[in-house]
Amino acid sequence: MWFAIIAQDHPGSLDQRLAARPEHLERLNKLQEEGRLLLAGPFPAIESENPGPAGFTGSLIVAEFHTLEHAQRWAEADPYAAAGVYAEVSVKPFRKVLP
């Protein structure tokens, strides 16, 4: 089943985000290679593809996991969580309808 992982960043955590980004992307790339990643990306803090020092307010990942528990464990092990980027993470079942 698909699960949406919705994370909110701590304010002022851009430096931690940038430092942990290579490990974070490595995990996402593995999901993609396994055919389990629907989409992933950050929420810019301002209306811009590259928000610069304004940074990001969080992230959205939609990926396939066997159970909600598996999705939650995967989210808890994210490098952004370990680096203190994420203030809050919620994981919810997701049903893709379109496209």
N, C-alpha and C positions, 0 to 999 in steps of 0.2 A: 504494500500500500504506500501511497505518497504521504509524506508528512511535511508540513511547513514549519521551519525553524525561524522564529522571529526574535531578533536580538536587539536590545537597546543599549547603546554605548554610554559609558560614563562620560560626562562632559570633560573636555580637555584630554582625551585619551588618544589623540591622533598619533603621537610619537610611539606609544605602545602598539597601536594598530599597525603602523608602518614596519616596526621591528618584527612583529609576529606574522606579517603578511606572507612571506615565502612558505612557511610551514602550513599556514591556513590554506593557501592555494594548492599546496601539494595534496592535502586531504581531499579537496574538492576535485582536483584532477583525477584522483584515484576513483572517486564515485563516478565521474564522467566516463573513464575508461571501462568501468564495469556496467555502463549503461543505466546507472541509477540516479543521475542528476537531471532534473527537469530545468532548473534555473537557479542562479545564485548571483547576488550582487549587494552592494551597499546602498544605503540611503544617504545621498549627499545632504549636508546641512543647509546648503543654499541651492537655488535652481541653476545648477551647472554640472556638466559632465565631470569637470575637474574642479572641485571646490577649493583647492589649495589649502591654506591654513584654516579655513572654516571647518574642514574635515567632514566627518560623517556622523550620523545620529544612530546608526545601527546597520543591521544586515538582514537579508531574507535569503533563505535556502529552501528549495523544495526538492526533496530527494526521496528515494524509495528505500524503505526499511521493512524488516519482517514484522515488527511490532512497535507500538508507541514507546515501550521501554528501550528497545534498541536505538530508536531515534533520539531519545532523551540522553542515553549514555554517550552516543556519538557527539551530541551537542555539548555535553559537559566536558568532553575531552578536547574540544576545539582549542587551538593555540590562542585564539583571542580571549577565551575564557580564562585560560591559565595566565595570560599576560595582564589581566585586569582591565581589558577593553570593555567587556560586556558587564553592564549593571544588572540586566535582567534578560532572561531567555525563556521564551515559551515555545512549546512544541505541540502542534495540533494536527490531527488527521486532515488530509487535503484530498478532495476529489476533483480531478482535472475534468473539465467539461469542454472547454474551447481553448485554442483551436484543436 
